[in-house]
């Protein structure tokens, strides 16, 4: 829904809201980058790595949609942005994993800036909302750091990486009651 079709009167976005609108673009870009990484692994017959990154792409999209839901619920107009091209060519298995780790560290800095802005401007709702994302980023950086370590240890034996992913990253975690609502997933 854009401003022209919104039947409600939207409030002026706060500094936190503006940063969150920017972060939606970052999350969608991260999602697309992870799709590109997954396709690289898929095309190179590494199904476990491909599956992991397809899942990660979906997770990043969900993060964007959580932010959309928060803004809609707070009467802020949301315009869904386009994104820049993503990197689609890699010369080794290490390269996309290193890119993923770098990307997660950048997102952590962005989320930390959002938390800082919410606190500094007295936006208690924004501060409460962003807490879940801070916790999530600790996990995501840790996982990508571990995966890069495993890739480095495996050397040329890519099956060791596939075995690690199959052994250590199977199943889906249980529901997290603190997870923010997602636009398009009910309520």
TORMIVO-870280 format. One line per field, with one value per residue: x, y, z of N, C-alpha, C in turn. Coordinates in pm, whole numbers, padded with zeros to 5 digits. Layout:
nX	(X, ...)
nY	(Y, ...)
nZ	(Z, ...)
caX	(X, ...)
caY	(Y, ...)
caZ	(Z, ...)
cX	(X, ...)
cY	(Y, ...)
cZ	(Z, ...)
% end
This chain:
nX	(00085, 00064, 00127, -00071, -00289, -00351, -00587, -00580, -00455, -00131, 00141, 00411, 00726, 00957, 01305, 01406, 01212, 01268, 01526, 01462, 01301, 01500, 01644, 01478, 01522, 01790, 01759, 01604, 01792, 01995, 01860, 01829, 02098, 02170, 02015, 02151, 02398, 02312, 02224, 02468, 02596, 02412, 02430, 02681, 02663, 02637, 02434, 02361, 02484, 02364, 02093, 02106, 02164, 01946, 01748, 01844, 01807, 01528, 01484, 01599, 01427, 01193, 01271, 01271, 00998, 00898, 00977, 00830, 00570, 00582, 00610, 00371, 00186, 00236, 00141, 00300, 00384, 00477, 00701, 00804, 01129, 01344, 01633, 01993, 02202, 02318, 02603, 02694, 02878, 03136, 03462, 03543, 03448, 03488, 03468, 03184, 03095, 03260, 03174, 02910, 02957, 03076, 02859, 02670, 02800, 02791, 02512, 02470, 02596, 02420, 02177, 02251, 02290, 02025, 01916, 02060, 01976, 01700, 01710, 01848, 01669, 01452, 01259, 01077, 00915, 01029, 01283, 01225, 01123, 01348, 01522, 01500, 01616, 01881, 01967, 01931, 02123, 02365, 02362, 02357, 02599, 02779, 02720, 02793, 03060, 03154, 03096, 03272, 03514, 03498, 03494, 03752, 03905, 03831, 03949, 04020, 03834, 03523, 03312, 03339, 03249, 02983, 02901, 02932, 02738, 02507, 02510, 02525, 02345, 02071, 01717, 01456, 01455, 01264, 00957, 00991, 00886, 00933, 00971, 00911, 00596, 00513, 00459, 00203, 00187, -00049, -00249)
nY	(-00116, 00218, 00568, 00709, 00537, 00478, 00460, 00549, 00808, 00862, 00883, 01118, 00991, 00889, 00938, 00684, 00530, 00605, 00501, 00234, 00192, 00214, -00010, -00217, -00234, -00317, -00570, -00707, -00697, -00853, -01096, -01152, -01170, -01398, -01585, -01585, -01690, -01943, -02050, -02066, -02267, -02474, -02514, -02617, -02868, -02895, -02967, -02942, -02708, -02532, -02559, -02458, -02188, -02113, -02130, -01930, -01708, -01693, -01641, -01384, -01238, -01266, -01115, -00858, -00837, -00845, -00599, -00440, -00505, -00399, -00123, -00071, -00133, 00078, 00296, 00408, 00505, 00271, 00209, -00022, -00085, -00108, -00310, -00312, -00477, -00809, -01005, -01265, -01440, -01656, -01764, -01968, -02195, -02079, -01804, -01710, -01771, -01618, -01369, -01380, -01377, -01124, -00969, -01026, -00912, -00644, -00603, -00638, -00409, -00218, -00283, -00241, 00035, 00114, 00033, 00198, 00451, 00437, 00422, 00662, 00855, 00820, 00641, 00411, 00200, 00132, 00062, -00165, -00333, -00373, -00525, -00807, -00847, -00780, -00993, -01198, -01132, -01185, -01463, -01514, -01405, -01560, -01819, -01792, -01732, -01968, -02143, -02044, -02106, -02387, -02430, -02341, -02529, -02763, -02751, -02877, -03078, -03088, -03239, -03271, -03028, -03034, -03255, -03148, -02939, -03093, -03247, -03063, -02850, -02923, -02964, -02749, -02472, -02450, -02262, -01911, -01719, -01451, -01346, -01097, -01004, -01102, -00946, -01051, -01306, -01392, -01220)
nZ	(00000, -00085, -00011, -00151, -00165, 00092, 00338, 00593, 00804, 00788, 01019, 01059, 00974, 01224, 01318, 01373, 01237, 00970, 00938, 00970, 00748, 00553, 00628, 00554, 00279, 00290, 00405, 00213, 00005, 00117, 00126, -00149, -00219, -00080, -00215, -00459, -00374, -00289, -00533, -00668, -00512, -00553, -00830, -00837, -00738, -00456, -00243, 00033, 00127, -00054, 00021, 00282, 00232, 00073, 00269, 00438, 00277, 00270, 00539, 00567, 00405, 00556, 00777, 00667, 00616, 00874, 00963, 00789, 00881, 01142, 01089, 00944, 01145, 01310, 01179, 00972, 00650, 00404, 00156, -00074, -00156, -00448, -00526, -00555, -00802, -00728, -00624, -00833, -00933, -00843, -00750, -00593, -00325, -00083, -00125, -00152, 00107, 00267, 00177, 00275, 00554, 00581, 00499, 00703, 00920, 00845, 00847, 01119, 01220, 01112, 01239, 01502, 01492, 01452, 01702, 01874, 01783, 01841, 02121, 02185, 02095, 02248, 02164, 02266, 02184, 01937, 02030, 02183, 01981, 01814, 01962, 01935, 01685, 01733, 01895, 01709, 01517, 01648, 01652, 01372, 01272, 01416, 01315, 01041, 01070, 01184, 00970, 00774, 00895, 00890, 00613, 00551, 00695, 00566, 00319, 00003, 00016, -00034, 00047, 00318, 00413, 00330, 00484, 00743, 00741, 00703, 00934, 01152, 01106, 01082, 01063, 01190, 01408, 01713, 01773, 01838, 02085, 02116, 01869, 01624, 01467, 01131, 00826, 00612, 00711, 00850, 01103)
caX	(00000, 00144, 00062, -00188, -00403, -00368, -00707, -00549, -00364, -00003, 00218, 00543, 00821, 01063, 01439, 01410, 01130, 01340, 01633, 01398, 01263, 01625, 01684, 01396, 01598, 01907, 01718, 01570, 01918, 02061, 01785, 01865, 02238, 02172, 01964, 02263, 02494, 02250, 02226, 02608, 02619, 02323, 02487, 02807, 02630, 02657, 02295, 02345, 02517, 02258, 01974, 02130, 02155, 01806, 01680, 01890, 01741, 01391, 01490, 01623, 01302, 01104, 01314, 01218, 00854, 00874, 00992, 00712, 00456, 00600, 00581, 00228, 00117, 00262, 00087, 00404, 00376, 00586, 00724, 00900, 01234, 01420, 01769, 02100, 02242, 02395, 02717, 02646, 02990, 03234, 03569, 03569, 03345, 03518, 03428, 03048, 03082, 03326, 03080, 02799, 03004, 03089, 02723, 02610, 02864, 02734, 02375, 02482, 02622, 02297, 02079, 02302, 02259, 01881, 01896, 02118, 01886, 01577, 01738, 01885, 01555, 01342, 01158, 01075, 00856, 01133, 01390, 01177, 01111, 01478, 01598, 01502, 01710, 02017, 01992, 01939, 02250, 02473, 02354, 02389, 02743, 02845, 02705, 02873, 03200, 03180, 03097, 03397, 03619, 03484, 03537, 03898, 03960, 03801, 04037, 03961, 03734, 03394, 03219, 03347, 03162, 02846, 02875, 02915, 02608, 02404, 02516, 02509, 02240, 01952, 01594, 01425, 01440, 01127, 00907, 01046, 00773, 00970, 00985, 00809, 00499, 00559, 00355, 00167, 00176, -00158, -00260)
caY	(00000, 00340, 00682, 00752, 00448, 00454, 00527, 00605, 00921, 00814, 00979, 01150, 00892, 00933, 00903, 00538, 00479, 00626, 00401, 00104, 00187, 00182, -00147, -00308, -00251, -00398, -00708, -00764, -00716, -00970, -01212, -01179, -01214, -01537, -01667, -01598, -01782, -02075, -02095, -02106, -02398, -02569, -02542, -02690, -02996, -02891, -02945, -02900, -02565, -02463, -02558, -02366, -02049, -02087, -02103, -01800, -01607, -01683, -01577, -01240, -01181, -01257, -01001, -00738, -00835, -00809, -00453, -00386, -00520, -00302, 00012, -00064, -00130, 00208, 00399, 00469, 00462, 00183, 00189, -00131, -00039, -00200, -00331, -00315, -00611, -00885, -01080, -01397, -01523, -01684, -01848, -02077, -02213, -01986, -01667, -01672, -01781, -01497, -01261, -01392, -01330, -00978, -00915, -01036, -00811, -00514, -00596, -00619, -00266, -00146, -00310, -00172, 00177, 00127, 00024, 00320, 00562, 00423, 00459, 00804, 00942, 00788, 00561, 00288, 00093, 00094, -00006, -00299, -00408, -00405, -00616, -00942, -00848, -00781, -01132, -01275, -01103, -01257, -01600, -01522, -01382, -01678, -01931, -01769, -01741, -02111, -02202, -02005, -02187, -02523, -02425, -02332, -02656, -02869, -02742, -02920, -03182, -03020, -03330, -03244, -02912, -03086, -03338, -03059, -02873, -03195, -03293, -02957, -02753, -02992, -02933, -02608, -02445, -02433, -02124, -01812, -01636, -01309, -01305, -01001, -01048, -01092, -00906, -01158, -01435, -01380, -01102)
caZ	(00000, -00084, 00053, -00229, -00144, 00234, 00386, 00723, 00802, 00839, 01096, 01003, 01026, 01315, 01271, 01379, 01127, 00844, 00933, 00952, 00606, 00482, 00662, 00473, 00155, 00321, 00429, 00082, -00069, 00177, 00081, -00289, -00223, -00036, -00327, -00555, -00314, -00294, -00673, -00695, -00451, -00620, -00962, -00817, -00675, -00311, -00204, 00174, 00132, -00128, 00107, 00394, 00186, 00035, 00395, 00486, 00193, 00320, 00670, 00549, 00355, 00672, 00858, 00600, 00633, 01014, 00968, 00721, 00972, 01251, 01039, 00917, 01274, 01372, 01088, 00891, 00511, 00364, 00012, -00090, -00247, -00531, -00474, -00654, -00843, -00631, -00679, -00875, -00979, -00739, -00802, -00498, -00224, 00026, -00160, -00111, 00253, 00317, 00147, 00370, 00684, 00570, 00492, 00836, 01005, 00805, 00898, 01263, 01241, 01079, 01345, 01621, 01472, 01479, 01847, 01929, 01747, 01919, 02260, 02195, 02065, 02338, 02093, 02343, 02102, 01842, 02104, 02216, 01857, 01752, 02048, 01879, 01573, 01789, 01934, 01585, 01449, 01718, 01601, 01229, 01255, 01470, 01222, 00921, 01110, 01196, 00837, 00708, 00958, 00838, 00473, 00552, 00743, 00470, 00202, -00123, 00038, -00017, 00113, 00462, 00438, 00317, 00602, 00856, 00730, 00724, 01073, 01252, 01076, 01034, 01136, 01212, 01553, 01761, 01765, 01929, 02126, 02110, 01729, 01581, 01366, 00993, 00731, 00520, 00781, 00948, 01188)
cX	(00090, 00062, -00067, -00309, -00429, -00489, -00686, -00463, -00235, 00067, 00349, 00642, 00926, 01199, 01456, 01332, 01202, 01454, 01576, 01351, 01386, 01666, 01601, 01468, 01719, 01872, 01677, 01696, 01994, 01992, 01826, 02009, 02248, 02113, 02077, 02368, 02439, 02253, 02368, 02635, 02535, 02382, 02618, 02787, 02667, 02520, 02276, 02376, 02409, 02134, 01988, 02111, 02017, 01725, 01717, 01825, 01597, 01387, 01511, 01498, 01201, 01142, 01260, 01069, 00813, 00880, 00875, 00592, 00463, 00562, 00432, 00150, 00133, 00226, 00194, 00388, 00500, 00589, 00832, 01002, 01286, 01558, 01867, 02128, 02325, 02508, 02670, 02758, 03094, 03338, 03603, 03451, 03365, 03460, 03285, 03027, 03146, 03237, 02963, 02838, 03018, 02951, 02657, 02672, 02812, 02592, 02377, 02508, 02496, 02192, 02122, 02275, 02110, 01854, 01946, 02026, 01757, 01600, 01765, 01769, 01434, 01228, 01154, 01014, 00959, 01245, 01349, 01171, 01247, 01560, 01608, 01605, 01855, 02057, 02013, 02073, 02368, 02479, 02400, 02537, 02819, 02838, 02791, 03022, 03242, 03188, 03225, 03514, 03617, 03530, 03690, 03962, 03941, 03894, 03964, 03852, 03599, 03291, 03224, 03257, 03016, 02808, 02851, 02777, 02496, 02396, 02476, 02391, 02119, 01833, 01573, 01408, 01293, 01085, 00970, 00933, 00805, 00985, 00874, 00715, 00554, 00442, 00329, 00155, 00071, -00148, -00170)
cY	(00123, 00454, 00723, 00664, 00420, 00532, 00588, 00730, 00875, 00925, 01009, 01050, 00957, 00899, 00751, 00478, 00492, 00526, 00261, 00086, 00155, 00037, -00250, -00336, -00340, -00545, -00778, -00789, -00837, -01098, -01250, -01227, -01359, -01630, -01689, -01695, -01925, -02132, -02139, -02245, -02506, -02610, -02619, -02818, -03004, -02862, -02899, -02752, -02484, -02450, -02461, -02222, -02016, -02054, -01964, -01687, -01585, -01611, -01426, -01171, -01165, -01140, -00871, -00726, -00809, -00658, -00383, -00390, -00417, -00161, 00030, -00051, 00004, 00324, 00477, 00416, 00380, 00174, 00083, -00090, -00149, -00218, -00331, -00461, -00678, -00957, -01221, -01491, -01534, -01779, -01965, -02088, -02113, -01847, -01630, -01680, -01659, -01374, -01262, -01343, -01179, -00911, -00918, -00936, -00671, -00498, -00576, -00472, -00183, -00162, -00240, -00022, 00203, 00125, 00151, 00440, 00556, 00468, 00608, 00899, 00913, 00712, 00423, 00171, 00042, 00017, -00149, -00387, -00457, -00504, -00757, -00952, -00846, -00923, -01219, -01254, -01172, -01400, -01609, -01499, -01505, -01796, -01913, -01776, -01888, -02176, -02167, -02084, -02330, -02530, -02422, -02463, -02768, -02867, -02782, -03027, -03119, -03109, -03311, -03126, -02958, -03171, -03252, -02994, -02973, -03237, -03184, -02865, -02821, -02953, -02784, -02586, -02429, -02287, -02035, -01714, -01486, -01257, -01206, -01061, -01019, -01052, -01019, -01293, -01426, -01248, -00995)
cZ	(00000, -00025, -00021, -00202, 00002, 00284, 00524, 00703, 00866, 00916, 01023, 01060, 01116, 01252, 01269, 01262, 00993, 00829, 00910, 00808, 00519, 00505, 00586, 00341, 00179, 00341, 00298, -00001, -00015, 00132, -00062, -00301, -00180, -00140, -00427, -00503, -00322, -00435, -00711, -00639, -00519, -00755, -00953, -00736, -00528, -00248, -00060, 00189, 00060, -00040, 00222, 00349, 00129, 00161, 00448, 00406, 00240, 00454, 00657, 00495, 00469, 00761, 00798, 00625, 00779, 01029, 00901, 00816, 01085, 01205, 01008, 01047, 01346, 01279, 01013, 00749, 00475, 00212, -00001, -00195, -00339, -00471, -00590, -00694, -00733, -00702, -00710, -00920, -00869, -00795, -00711, -00402, -00110, -00002, -00120, 00040, 00318, 00293, 00246, 00509, 00685, 00573, 00630, 00933, 00972, 00858, 01050, 01295, 01215, 01190, 01474, 01611, 01497, 01629, 01915, 01904, 01829, 02063, 02274, 02171, 02155, 02272, 02158, 02268, 02001, 01910, 02138, 02091, 01808, 01836, 01990, 01766, 01622, 01827, 01810, 01516, 01517, 01664, 01455, 01203, 01303, 01372, 01096, 00952, 01123, 01058, 00763, 00766, 00904, 00692, 00467, 00595, 00640, 00350, 00076, -00106, 00070, 00051, 00265, 00500, 00433, 00438, 00726, 00855, 00759, 00871, 01173, 01229, 01016, 01120, 01149, 01361, 01588, 01753, 01872, 01963, 02119, 01968, 01690, 01476, 01226, 00904, 00634, 00583, 00891, 01024, 01153)
% end
